């Protein structure tokens, strides 16, 4: 042990320097562990037809999925949107893209509900009242 101390002193490293380096290494390891534990849960688009889930698609993989002959969704950039529908008013297409957990696209005539699930639920409010 004394040889190590002599070698460190010859390099100009003191005991206090070693303590500071050790504390910094410990802190960086703890921060790394926290980031590893708090990884966000992946988000999915849950597609339900007539109340039954027919598929669950990850939002981190871009794709186009045909639900029925006339209804098609597109996943792109972490969001899902209905790009084609055979319903007369096309409200589901006009809804646009949804990406936050809990948001949905509904096509009532075809009984289709596409819901974003997973991920951390957001606490963003649309309206705040007193």
N, C-alpha and C positions, 0 to 999 in steps of 0.2 A: 504494500500500500504506500509506503514511503517513496518508492521509485515513481509511482504514478503522481504523487504530489509534487515531487521534484520536477518531473517532466512538465506538469501543468504550470508550475511556477516559472519554469524556463520559457514557456510560451507566453507568459504574462496573464495567465488565467488564475483568478483568485477564488476563494471559497464562496464569496458573495455572488460572483459571476455564475458559478455552478448552480447555486440555489435559484437564481433568476431563470436560467435556462431550464432547469427541472420544472419550475412552476409553469413556465410557458408551454413546455411539452405536455404537461398534465392538462392544462386548460385547453389546448388544441385537441387533445384526445377526447376530452369531455364534450367539446363542441361537435366533433365528428360523430360521436355516438348519438348525440341529440338529433343531428340531422338525419342520421340513418334510421332512428326510431320514428321520427316524425315525417316519413315519406308520405306524400299524399296518396290517398286511396285512388286507384284508377276509376275514371268515369266511364259509364256505359249508356247506350241508348237501349232502353227496354221497349220492345215492340209488342203490344198486346192487340189481339183481334178478338172481339166479342168477349173480353174479360180474361182471355187466356194468353199468357206470354208465349209468343212463337219464336222469338229470338232475342239475343242480347248481344249488341255489337259494341266493341270498344271505340271510344271517341278519339283515341290516338292513332287510329289506322284509317286513312281516307278510303272510302268505298262508296258504291252506289248499290242499294239493295231494293229489289222489287218485292213489295209486301203482298200485293194482289195484282191482278192483271192491269189495273189502272192506277194504283198507288205506288209511288217510288220515293224513297228517301235517299239523301246524300249526306255522307259524313265527310267533313272537310275542315281542317284547321281546328279540331277540337270541338266542333259544333255539328248539330244535326238539323236538317231542314227537309221538308216535304217538297220535292221538285215537280211532282206530277200527281194529279188526282182526277178521277172521273166524276166527282161530285159537282153539282150545278153551281154552287157559290164559291167553291175553292178557298174557303176560309183557312183551311189547313196550309195551303200553299202561301197564302198571304201572311200567315203567322211569322214567317221568316225563320231564321236560325235560332236555336236555343242551345245553351252550353252550360248553364248553371244547374247544379243539383236541385231536383224538384220541379224544374220547368217542363212543360208538356206541349205537345202538338196533338190536337184532336181532330179527327175526321168523323163527325157524327153519323153521316149517312152510311159509312162503311164500318162503323163501330171499331175504329182504329185509334189507339192512343200510343204515342211515342213519348216516353218519359226519360229524362236524364237522371240516372241514379249513380250512387257512389260518390266519391270525393267528399270533401268537407262541406257540410251544409253552410251556405252563406247566410249571413245575418243582415244583408242589405235590405232595407225597407223601401218599398215603392212610395208609401205615404206615411207620414208620422202625424198622429193626432194627439191632442191633449186630453 
